[in-house]
Amino acid sequence: MAENPNDDLSALQPGQVESKDNGERFGRSAGGCLVQLRRRVSEPGFVVTVDAEPRPGVPTELITHEWAAANAAFDRYMHEY
C-alpha cells in the first residue's frame, strides 16, 4: 500500500515544516493552519495552499510555474496564518 503523505501531518507543531524528497513541503503555520506546497499533477507548476479563511491581501491558494514564487508563498503563509 502506498504511503499517505497526510498520515503524519496532524502531528506537525506550529512552525514545524516537513520536506519530501520530491520538493513538496508541508507545515503548520504559527496560527496552527496546515500549509502545503505541492507539484501540480495535471499541468507543470506548483500549488501552495493554506487551510484557513482568506484574509484581505493574503490569499489561501497560489498556483505558479515558478519554484521561487511557490517557496516565497509557502513562507508567507507560514507567517501570515
C-alpha positions as CSV (number, residue, x, y, z in Angstrom):
1,M,0.0,0.0,0.0
2,A,1.3,3.5,-0.9
3,E,2.3,5.8,2.0
4,N,-0.2,8.6,2.5
5,P,1.7,11.9,3.0
6,N,-1.2,13.2,5.1
7,D,-0.9,10.5,7.7
8,D,1.7,12.3,9.7
9,L,0.6,15.9,9.0
10,S,-1.7,16.1,12.1
11,A,1.4,15.7,14.3
12,L,3.1,18.8,13.0
13,Q,3.5,21.5,15.6
14,P,3.1,25.3,14.9
15,G,6.2,26.4,13.0
16,Q,7.3,22.9,12.0
17,V,7.9,22.1,8.4
18,E,8.4,18.7,6.7
19,S,10.0,18.4,3.3
20,K,9.6,15.4,0.9
21,D,12.2,14.1,-1.4
22,N,10.3,15.4,-4.4
23,G,10.5,19.0,-3.1
24,E,6.9,19.2,-1.7
25,R,6.7,20.9,1.7
26,F,4.1,20.6,4.5
27,G,4.0,22.8,7.6
28,R,1.9,24.0,10.4
29,S,1.7,27.8,10.5
30,A,2.3,30.0,13.6
31,G,-1.5,30.1,14.0
32,G,-1.9,26.3,13.6
33,C,-3.1,26.1,10.0
34,L,-1.9,23.4,7.6
35,V,0.3,24.9,4.7
36,Q,1.1,22.8,1.7
37,L,3.4,23.3,-1.3
38,R,2.8,20.6,-3.9
39,R,3.7,19.9,-7.5
40,R,0.7,20.1,-9.9
41,V,-0.3,16.8,-11.5
42,S,-2.4,18.0,-14.4
43,E,0.0,20.7,-15.6
44,P,3.6,21.8,-14.9
45,G,3.9,24.0,-11.9
46,F,3.2,24.2,-8.2
47,V,0.3,25.0,-5.9
48,V,0.6,26.4,-2.4
49,T,-2.5,26.2,-0.1
50,V,-3.3,27.1,3.5
51,D,-6.3,25.5,5.3
52,A,-7.7,28.8,6.7
53,E,-10.2,31.5,6.0
54,P,-8.9,34.1,3.4
55,R,-7.7,37.4,4.8
56,P,-7.6,40.7,2.9
57,G,-4.4,40.8,0.8
58,V,-3.4,37.3,1.7
59,P,-5.0,34.6,-0.5
60,T,-5.3,31.0,0.7
61,E,-4.0,29.5,-2.6
62,L,-1.4,30.3,-5.2
63,I,-0.8,28.4,-8.5
64,T,2.5,29.2,-10.2
65,H,5.1,27.8,-12.6
66,E,7.9,29.4,-10.6
67,W,9.6,27.4,-7.8
68,A,10.9,30.6,-6.1
69,A,7.4,32.1,-6.1
70,A,5.9,28.9,-4.6
71,N,8.5,28.8,-1.8
72,A,8.0,32.5,-1.1
73,A,4.2,32.0,-0.8
74,F,4.8,28.9,1.5
75,D,7.0,31.0,3.8
76,R,4.5,33.9,3.7
77,Y,1.5,31.6,4.6
78,M,3.6,30.1,7.4
79,H,4.0,33.5,9.0
80,E,0.7,35.2,8.0
81,Y,-1.6,32.5,9.1
